[in-house]
Amino acid sequence: MVVKIPRWPFDKFTHADRQLGTQMKATGEVMALGRNLAEALQKAVQSLEIDVPDLLAADLSAVTPDELQQQLQHPQDDRLFYLIEAFRRQIPVAKIAQITKITPYFLGVLQQIVTLAAQLPTQVNDQTALLTAKRYGFSDAMISRAWHQSELAIRQQRHQLGLTPVYKMVDTCAAEFASTTPYFYSTYGLENESQVTKRPSVIVLGSGPIRIGQGVEFDYATVHSVKALQKMGYEAIVINSNPETVSTDFSVSDKLYFELNV
């Protein structure tokens, strides 16, 4: 599953109208891949580099019911977080669909994420719960908040249990024949499809979502870094979450990982 989310510059233009419509207001976007929609969506939100680090981090408990309905009915860049708050208040999918005109399938995915998050505090150190959370895109930081443990402790627990991500290759050939595209994403499965070569390699971190005022400088630097490394005989590996950059064309680097820049 692939999720793209626009990156709006309202953090820089604080007095701009955040209402979304037909007018183009985004300056870039992020892209995330996963084995299910919840995983891809959560990874995409974590890639945005905004004040709210993940889908469940916004505290909207003080919002009144009338304010919540207004935010659901009139979409802004932060609408996803108000949808999460609606499910925290146990508003039914059918009612939210009626207010927002969003297809119930997508609302059901958000409801599933909220349900899993509500169960986590009662499942501290449970191996099955940990694996389920990771497969649905919960970051270690999100799990650490639910379990009142440090993020490092969650990471160490995962490693002790062998719960580490594998990397899947994107099938750009629609399964008609074997894909050799060096284009990968992480997920919590069994088979790792990214093979380590014997060549010395260097990782180049992309710039993530483009902000206004950056222009193409970061992408220009990334591509030239890759070309210089390849010329020196290194395997050049790019990690980035921005699909609109030249550096994320799979023909540029030796390997491309569509992931967070962390």
C-alpha positions in Angstrom: 0.0 0.0 0.0 1.2 3.5 -0.9 0.2 6.7 0.9 1.1 10.2 -0.2 0.4 13.2 2.0 0.9 16.9 1.0 3.3 19.0 3.0 1.6 22.4 3.6 3.7 25.4 4.7 1.3 26.7 7.3 4.0 26.4 9.9 5.8 29.2 8.1 2.8 31.2 6.9 0.9 31.2 10.2 -1.7 33.7 9.1 -2.6 32.0 5.9 -6.0 30.5 5.4 -5.7 26.8 6.3 -9.0 25.8 4.6 -8.4 23.3 1.8 -10.2 23.4 -1.5 -9.3 23.5 -5.2 -6.5 26.1 -4.7 -3.0 24.6 -4.7 -1.4 25.3 -1.2 1.0 22.4 -0.8 4.8 22.9 -1.4 5.6 19.2 -1.5 4.6 15.8 -0.3 5.8 12.6 1.4 5.3 9.0 0.3 5.3 5.9 2.5 4.8 2.3 1.7 3.6 -0.6 3.9 1.9 -4.0 3.8 -1.4 -2.5 4.8 -3.0 1.0 4.7 -2.6 1.7 8.4 1.1 1.0 8.3 1.7 3.2 5.3 -0.5 6.0 6.6 1.2 6.1 10.0 4.7 6.1 8.4 3.6 9.0 6.1 2.4 11.1 9.0 5.7 10.5 10.8 7.6 11.6 7.7 5.9 15.0 7.5 8.3 16.8 9.9 5.6 18.8 11.5 5.1 19.8 15.2 2.9 16.7 15.7 5.3 13.7 15.4 2.7 11.0 14.7 -0.9 10.4 14.1 -1.8 10.0 17.8 0.3 12.7 19.3 -2.2 15.7 19.0 -4.0 16.5 22.2 -7.4 17.8 21.1 -9.3 16.8 24.3 -10.2 20.4 25.0 -12.0 20.9 21.6 -15.8 21.2 22.1 -18.2 19.0 20.2 -19.3 21.9 18.0 -15.6 22.8 17.2 -14.9 19.2 16.4 -17.8 19.0 14.0 -16.7 22.2 12.3 -13.2 20.9 11.8 -14.5 17.6 10.4 -16.9 19.3 8.0 -14.5 22.0 6.7 -11.2 20.3 5.8 -7.9 21.8 6.8 -4.3 20.5 6.7 -4.7 19.0 10.2 -8.0 17.2 9.5 -6.5 13.7 10.1 -5.9 14.6 13.8 -9.5 15.7 14.3 -10.7 12.4 12.7 -8.6 10.6 15.3 -10.1 12.7 18.1 -13.6 11.8 16.8 -12.9 8.1 17.0 -11.4 8.6 20.5 -14.8 10.1 21.5 -16.4 6.9 20.0 -18.3 8.7 17.3 -19.6 6.0 14.8 -18.1 5.6 11.4 -21.5 6.3 9.7 -21.9 9.6 11.4 -18.3 10.8 10.6 -18.8 9.6 7.0 -22.0 11.7 6.8 -20.2 14.8 8.2 -17.0 14.5 6.1 -18.2 12.6 3.0 -15.1 10.4 3.4 -15.5 6.8 2.2 -16.2 4.6 5.3 -13.3 2.2 4.2 -10.7 4.9 5.0 -12.5 5.9 8.2 -12.4 2.3 9.3 -8.6 2.2 9.0 -8.4 5.2 11.3 -10.8 3.6 13.7 -8.7 0.5 13.8 -5.6 2.5 14.6 -7.4 4.2 17.5 -8.7 0.8 18.8 -5.2 -0.7 18.7 -3.8 2.4 20.5 -6.4 2.1 23.2 -5.5 -1.6 23.8 -1.8 -1.0 24.1 -1.7 0.3 27.7 -3.3 -3.0 28.9 -0.7 -5.1 27.0 2.6 -3.8 28.4 5.6 -6.0 27.3 3.2 -8.4 25.4 5.2 -9.8 22.4 2.1 -10.3 20.3 0.8 -6.8 20.9 4.2 -5.4 20.1 4.4 -7.2 16.8 0.9 -6.2 15.9 1.6 -2.5 16.7 4.7 -2.5 14.5 2.9 -4.2 11.6 0.3 -1.4 11.8 2.8 1.4 11.7 3.2 2.3 15.4 6.7 3.8 16.0 8.8 2.9 19.0 8.0 6.4 20.4 4.3 5.8 20.2 4.6 2.4 22.0 6.8 3.9 24.6 4.1 6.5 25.4 1.5 3.8 25.8 3.8 1.6 28.0 5.4 4.4 30.0 8.8 3.2 29.0 11.7 4.9 27.2 11.9 4.6 23.4 15.3 2.9 23.8 13.7 0.3 26.1 11.1 -0.5 23.4 13.8 -0.8 20.8 16.0 -3.1 22.9 13.0 -5.3 23.7 12.2 -5.6 20.0 15.8 -6.6 19.2 15.8 -9.2 22.0 12.6 -10.7 20.6 14.0 -10.5 17.0 11.3 -8.0 16.0 13.2 -6.1 13.4 12.0 -4.9 10.0 12.7 -6.6 6.7 12.9 -4.7 3.4 10.7 -5.5 0.5 11.3 -4.6 -3.1 8.6 -2.6 -5.0 7.3 -4.7 -7.9 7.4 -2.3 -10.8 6.6 -5.1 -13.3 3.1 -6.0 -11.9 4.4 -9.6 -11.4 4.6 -10.2 -15.1 8.3 -11.0 -14.7 10.9 -10.7 -12.0 11.5 -7.1 -10.9 15.1 -6.0 -10.5 14.3 -2.4 -9.5 16.5 -1.4 -6.5 13.5 0.2 -4.8 12.7 -0.8 -1.2 10.5 -0.1 1.9 10.6 -1.5 5.4 7.9 -3.6 7.0 7.5 -6.3 9.7 7.5 -9.6 7.8 9.6 -12.6 7.3 11.4 -12.4 4.0 14.1 -9.8 3.4 14.4 -8.9 -0.3 17.2 -6.4 -0.1 20.5 -8.2 -0.6 23.8 -6.9 0.7 26.5 -6.7 -1.9 30.2 -7.0 -1.4 30.8 -3.4 -2.6 31.6 -0.7 0.0 28.6 1.5 0.3 27.6 5.0 1.4 24.2 6.2 2.5 23.0 9.6 1.3 20.0 11.0 3.3 17.5 12.9 1.2 15.9 16.2 2.3 12.5 14.8 3.1 9.4 16.9 2.4 10.3 20.1 0.5 9.6 23.4 2.3 9.0 26.7 0.6 12.3 28.5 0.1 14.4 25.4 -0.4 14.0 25.2 -4.1 15.9 22.3 -5.6 19.2 22.8 -3.7 18.8 19.7 -1.5 17.8 17.4 -4.3 20.6 18.8 -6.5 23.1 18.1 -3.8 21.8 14.6 -3.2 22.0 13.6 -6.9 25.5 15.0 -7.3 26.6 13.2 -4.1 25.3 9.9 -5.5 27.0 10.5 -8.9 30.3 11.4 -7.2 30.2 8.3 -4.9 29.4 6.0 -7.9 32.3 7.5 -9.8 34.6 6.7 -6.8 33.5 3.1 -6.9 31.0 3.1 -4.0 27.5 1.7 -3.9 25.3 4.8 -3.4 22.2 4.2 -1.3 19.5 6.9 -1.0 17.0 7.1 1.9 14.2 9.6 1.4 10.5 10.0 1.8 9.8 12.6 -0.9 8.6 11.2 -4.2 8.9 14.5 -6.1 12.6 14.7 -6.1 15.0 13.5 -8.9 17.0 11.6 -6.3 14.0 9.3 -5.7 14.0 8.1 -9.3 15.1 4.5 -8.9 17.5 4.9 -11.9 19.7 7.4 -10.0 21.1 5.5 -7.0 22.2 1.9 -6.7 19.5 1.4 -4.0 16.6 3.5 -3.0 14.8 3.2 0.3 11.5 5.1 0.6 11.7 5.6 4.3 11.9 8.2 7.1 15.1 10.2 7.2 15.9 8.9 10.8 
